[in-house]
């Protein structure tokens, strides 16, 4: 008889924690027992609310993701559940298909964090889990046999790929737009190791675009859409000059955060992309994290804008209240991930709600407009943002720093060359608004040992310079 494991004990001893979106940790911490414990604890936390006999799984292209999926599947099968494995697909593709089928799902992905780390994202039949659901998983008293012992007697079962989730995700957008929606547009797809790289080219071509695949990688590339590297910035400019693109499209590792460059090869900030998309969709009310650009309010495009803590669960939590008062509801994050909180009418057709981050909708909405993307940007209020991070910066260290600045930020600001009044917002990290309306926002990452810095200013040059200045002062 295998020894019994209590899920909460296994999880607590693993070193893995929930961040802004999902559970994240080192690959070495995601042992078979830990993966199985998370899967079983998740199902046990929702099985009294929903009726189902199947759970859907999918993965990103990280080297560790498939083995983690096998362990999750093994744990689920101990509960006599059927497991449907959709292979390597974007997170929103998994969430969309699972919600259509009214079943829970688990995405094995670490999103944009380095390949030596990984993670798990959980979806109830009605969408992404809440912060309350996270606590229920962590406290689960469910038991399971040791998967490690089980696997000594028989290998973890191979998983057979089901392609229907990929097909459903393609149909979601292929059916929404006409076959010539992107006709005449030249689009580069920066494929790297994105989970959606086998979907994007065929979908853009179905909508009439001329597509060029760029830099597909056999090794995992941790693209962070909030901290685009100088190398990737230069690549986009060079690609645009060489190929005369109208746009370049890419995503992070699991395909829920978009990265879109204009015809000049300049990457758009995610919150600006979300703002333009929301205008084109005639959204009535938005929920966005506190870190997003204040051009959202200054545009006067929306009846209501709610500011939340950073993380998709906090954005989604506001949708219920907004839906009581407004018709077209959405949210987006500074990373560009777009969350559709209600069914909406697009091109005379109904696009169903998808309350999880998605990369494709904002890209298609911008590219299907007349005129170059740079012209669309000129219609927005002139507020510019920049962001970067200090990696390998322990969370404890970040909290000490922010605690000190909350007490008195004058010395810190003086080192940045600013002397004057300021206002503090502590809804998530520390957001300092200066008298000249510049904003400096510091917070520890919820997914990795990093300190993130967001700056908003009157010019892109000033925003970029201030981010470097802030991180330099902190590092020293």
N, C-alpha and C positions, 0 to 999 in steps of 0.2 A: 504494500500500500504506500503510495507516495505521501510524503509529509504535506501538511496543509499550510498554505501561506495566507495571511491576512493582507488584503490589498493595501490598506492604509499603511501598514508596517513596511511593506515592500517599497511603496512610493516614498515614504518618509526617509527611508535609509538610502535611497538612490542618489540624492543630491539634485534631483530634477525639480524645477519649479515652474509654475505658470507665469508667463510674461504678458505682454500686451495682446498677444494672440497665440494661444496654445501653450503647451508644455515644452520647455526647451532645456537642453543639457548637452553634455559631452557624449559622443557616440559610445565611449566606454561605459557610460552610466546606463545606457539603454540596453541592458541585458535582456535575454528572452523572458525571464521572470518579470522584469519591470514593465516591458511592453505588454505582456499578457495581463498584468495587474491593472495597468491603466485602462486597457480595453474592457476588462470585466467590471471594474469600478464604474466606468462610464455607463455601461449598459444597465448595471444595477441601480444607478442613480436616476434613470429615466424610465425604467420598465413598468412603473406603476402609473405613469402618465400617458404612455402610448402603447399601442398594440402592434407588434411586428414579429416576424420570424427570420428576418434577413438583415445583415449589416453590410454596407458597402465600404470598400477600401481602395485607396489609390496612393501613389507615391510620386516623389520628384526624382531627379536624376542623381542624387547623392549615392555614393558607393554603398552606404550603410542602409539605405531605405528599404530595399527588398527584404533583407533578413528581418528587419523590424516588422514589416508587413506579415511575414510568415509567423512571427511570434504572436502578433495581435490576432491573426486568424486562428492560431492554435488555442488561444485563450477563449475566443468567441465560440469555437466549436465545442469546448467543454461545457458551454451553456446550451448546447443543442441548437445553435443558430446556424443558418445558412450564411455563407460569406461570398459576396460577389466582388471580384478583384478587377478593377478597371485599368490597372497598369500605370504607366507614366502619363498623367494628364494634369492640366492646371487645377488648382484647388477649386475655383468657381465652377469648373465642369463637373467635378465630383459633387459639390454641394447642390448644384442645379438638378442633376439627375436623381440624387437621393431624395430631394424635396418633392420632385415629381412623383417618385415611387412611394413617398411617405415612409421612408426607412431612415434610421440613423446611419452616420458614416464617420470614418476616421481617415484623415489625410496624414500621411507620413512625410513630413517636410520640416526643414529648418529655415525655410524661406531664404533670406539673404545672408544668414550668418555663415561663418566659415565651415568648410566641409568636415572638420573634425567634430562638429556639433550637429545635432539633429533635433527633431521635435515631432509633436503630435497635435493635430488640430481636430476638434470634435464637433460634430453637427448632429443635433436632434432632428427628428423628422420635420420639424417646423423651422429649422435654421440653426445658426451658430449658437453654441452654448453661452450662458450668461456667467457672470462672476459668481453667482450663487451656485450654479451647476459646478463650477470649478471647485468650490469648497466642499460640495457633496462628494465629488470624486476623491479629493484628498482625505476625506473622513470615512470613506467606505469601509465597512466591516465585512464585505464579501470575502469568501475564501476560495482558493483554487489550488489544485495540485501543482507542485513545482514543475514548471515547463522545462527547466534544466534537467530534472530527473527524467521527465517524459522523453526528452530528445536524446537521452543516452540509449534508449531502447529502440527508437525509430526516428529518422530524420524528420525535421519539420517539413510538412507537406509542400510540394511545389504548387504554385498558384497559377491558374490558367486565366489569361487576359480576356476580359469581356470588352468589346469595342463600342457598346451602345451609349456609354456616357460621352465619349468623344463625339459620336454622331449627333447626339442631342444638343450638345453645346454648339456645334457648328450650325445646326438647324436654327437654334435660337436667334442667330444674327443673319444667317443666309436668308431666312424667311422674312426677316424684318425689313431688310433693305432690298431695293431692286437690283437686278443683275448688273446694271451699269452705274450703280451708286458711286463707285470709285473709278469709273472709266476715265482714262486720260491721266490718272495719277501714277507717278512712279514712286514706289515705296521700297525702302530697304528694310529687311527684317534682320536685326542683330540677334542671331539665334543662341549663341554661346551654349549654355547647358540648361536653358529654360525648359520646364516641364511641358510647355505648350508649343515647342518649336516645330513639331510635326503637324500641328493644327494650323498655325497662323498663315503660312504661305498659301495653303490650299484655300483657306477662307478669304483672304484678301484677293486672291485671284478669282474666286467665285463671284466677287462683287465688282470685278472689272479692272482691278489694279494690275499694273505691270510690276512684278515683284522680283527683287534680287536678294538672295540669301547671303548673309554676311557672318563670317567668323563663327562657324559651328565648332564646338569644343567637345572633345572626348573626356576631358577632365572637368570637375565641377568648378564653376566660376561664381563666387558670391557677390552678385550685383546688388548694390543697395541703392534704390531709387531716390533716397533722401541724401545720399552722400556720394554722388557720381564722381568717380576718380578723374583726375586731370587727363589721364591716358584715354579714358573713354570719351571725354569731352573733345579731345583732339581727333580721335578716330571718327567721330560723327561729322566734324567739320571737313575732314579729308574725304570721307565717303561721299558727302553731299557735292563737293567740288568735282570728284571723279565721275559720279553717276548722274548728277543733276537731279537728285531726288526731290520730290515734293514733301516727303517726310521719312523719318526712320523710326521704326517701332521695335520696342523690346520690352522685357518684363524682368522681374526678379526671378529667383530660382523656381518658385512654385506657381508663377503666372497669375498672381492676384494683384500685383502692383505694376502699373504701366510705366514705361519710359518712352516718351515721344519727343522727337526732334523736329523742328520746323525745316523749311526748305534751305536754310542756311547751315543746318547741322547743329543748331543750338537746342540743347535739351530743355524742355519746359519743366518748370516746377510742378510737382504733383497737385498742389492746391489750386494753381492757376488752371491746369488742365481740368480739374473738377469743377471750378467755377464756370469756365466756358461751356463744358458739357451740360451743366445744370441750367444755364441760360438757354441753350439750344433745345433742351427737353421741356422748357417752361415749368420748371419745378417751383412749387409754391413755398415749401418750407424745408429747411436744411438742418441737419445736426452735423457739426464738424468739431474736431478737437481744438483745444485752445491754441495749439501751435500753428494753426492755419492763418493764411494771409488776411489782413483786415480789409483788403480790397473786396472781400465777399460782402461785408456790410456796406462799404462805400459805394458799391455798384448799384445799390437800391433795386436789386433785381428780385428780391424775395420778401414774402410777407413776414417770415419768421426765420431767424437764424439762432439756433441753440448751440452754445459752446460746451464741450464735454472734456473729460480727462482723455488722455491719449490711449488709443486702443479701440479696435472695432467693437468689442462688447459694450463699451460705453456709448458709442454712436448708435448702435442697434437698440440699446435700452431706451433711447428717446423716441424711437419710431412709434411706439404704441401711443404715447401721448399726442404726438404730432398728427397721427392718423385720425384722432378724434376731432380735429379741427380743420385739417387741410386735406386737399384731394391728392396732389402729386408730391410725394415725400421722397427725399433722398439724403444721402450723406457721403462724405468723402474725407480722406485723410491727407496729410501733407505728403505722404508717400505716393499719392495718386490713386490708391485703391478706391473704387467707386461702389457705393452700396445703394441699391435701389429698394426703398422702403415700402413702395406701393406699386400696384399695377398702373401703367401709364399708357397713353396713346401716342404712338410714334408712326408717322407716315400712314395714318389711318388704320394702323394695326395695334393690337394690345401686346405690350411687352410686360410679361409677368414679373412680379417683385423678385429680387434676388438679394436678400439682406446679408450679403457677405462681400468682401472685397472682390472686385472684378476689374480686369485690365482692358478688356476689349471695347466695352461700350463707350468710354470717353474718346478713345482713339477713332472709332468709326464716326462718332458724332462730329468731331472736328474735321476729319478728312472728307466727309460727305457734304460739307459746306462749300459754297462758291468762294474762290479766291484763296490766296496763300495763307498759311497759318500765322505768319508774322503780322498780317493785316488784322487778323482777329484779335491778336494781343493788344494792338494799339487802341482798341476801343475800351480797354479796362482802365480803372484808376491806377495811377502810377505808384504802386507799392511793390517793392522788390524784396525777395527773400533769398536767403542762403543758409545752408546748414552743413555741418561737418561733425566729427566726433573724435574723441581721444579713445583709442582702443586699449584693451588691457588695463582698464581703470576700474578698480573694484567698486562695487555698489556702495560698500560701507564708506569708502573714501569720498564718493560723490555726496552721500548724505551728510557727512561731516562738513564738507565744503558748503553745501546749500544751507545747512543750518546756520553756519557762520554768516553767510550773506544775508539771510533773512533778518538777522539781528542788526546788521549794519553793512550796507553795500558801498558806502562812500569811498573807502580806501580802494576797493576793487575798481570802482568806476573811475577814480582818479588815475589809476594805472592805465586805464584805457584812454585817458585824456579828456574825461568828462567831469565837470563840476557843476552841479545843479540839482534841481528837484527830480524825484522819480516816484513811480508808483509800483507796488508789488502785487503780483497775482500768484497765489500758491495752489491753484486748483490741480496742477500737475507739475511737480518740480518747482522752479522759480522763474517767473516771467517778469522782467523789469522793463517798464515803459518810461522812457525819458521824456523830458519836456519838449524835445524836438520831434517827438512821435516815433523815434527809433525804438525798436524792441529787441531785447536780449533775453532769450529763453534757454535755461539750462535744466537738464533733467537726466537722471541715470536711465539707460536703456532698460526696458523690461525683458529683453531677450538675450542680452550678452553683457559681459563686463565692460561697458562703454559709457562714457559721459557724452551726451549729445548737446550740441549747441545750435539754436535756431536764431537767426537775426532777420529783422525786417527794417528796411530803410527806404529813403526817397530815390535811391539809384542802385542799380545792380553792382556797380563798382564799389559803392560805399558798403553795401551788405556783404559782399565777398571779403572786403578788407577787414570789416569788423569781426567776422567769424574767425579769421586767421589771428586777429589781434587778441580776441577773447581766449582762444585756445592756447595761444602762446603765453599769455599772462598766467593762465591756470597751470600749464605744464611747468612753468618756471618756478 
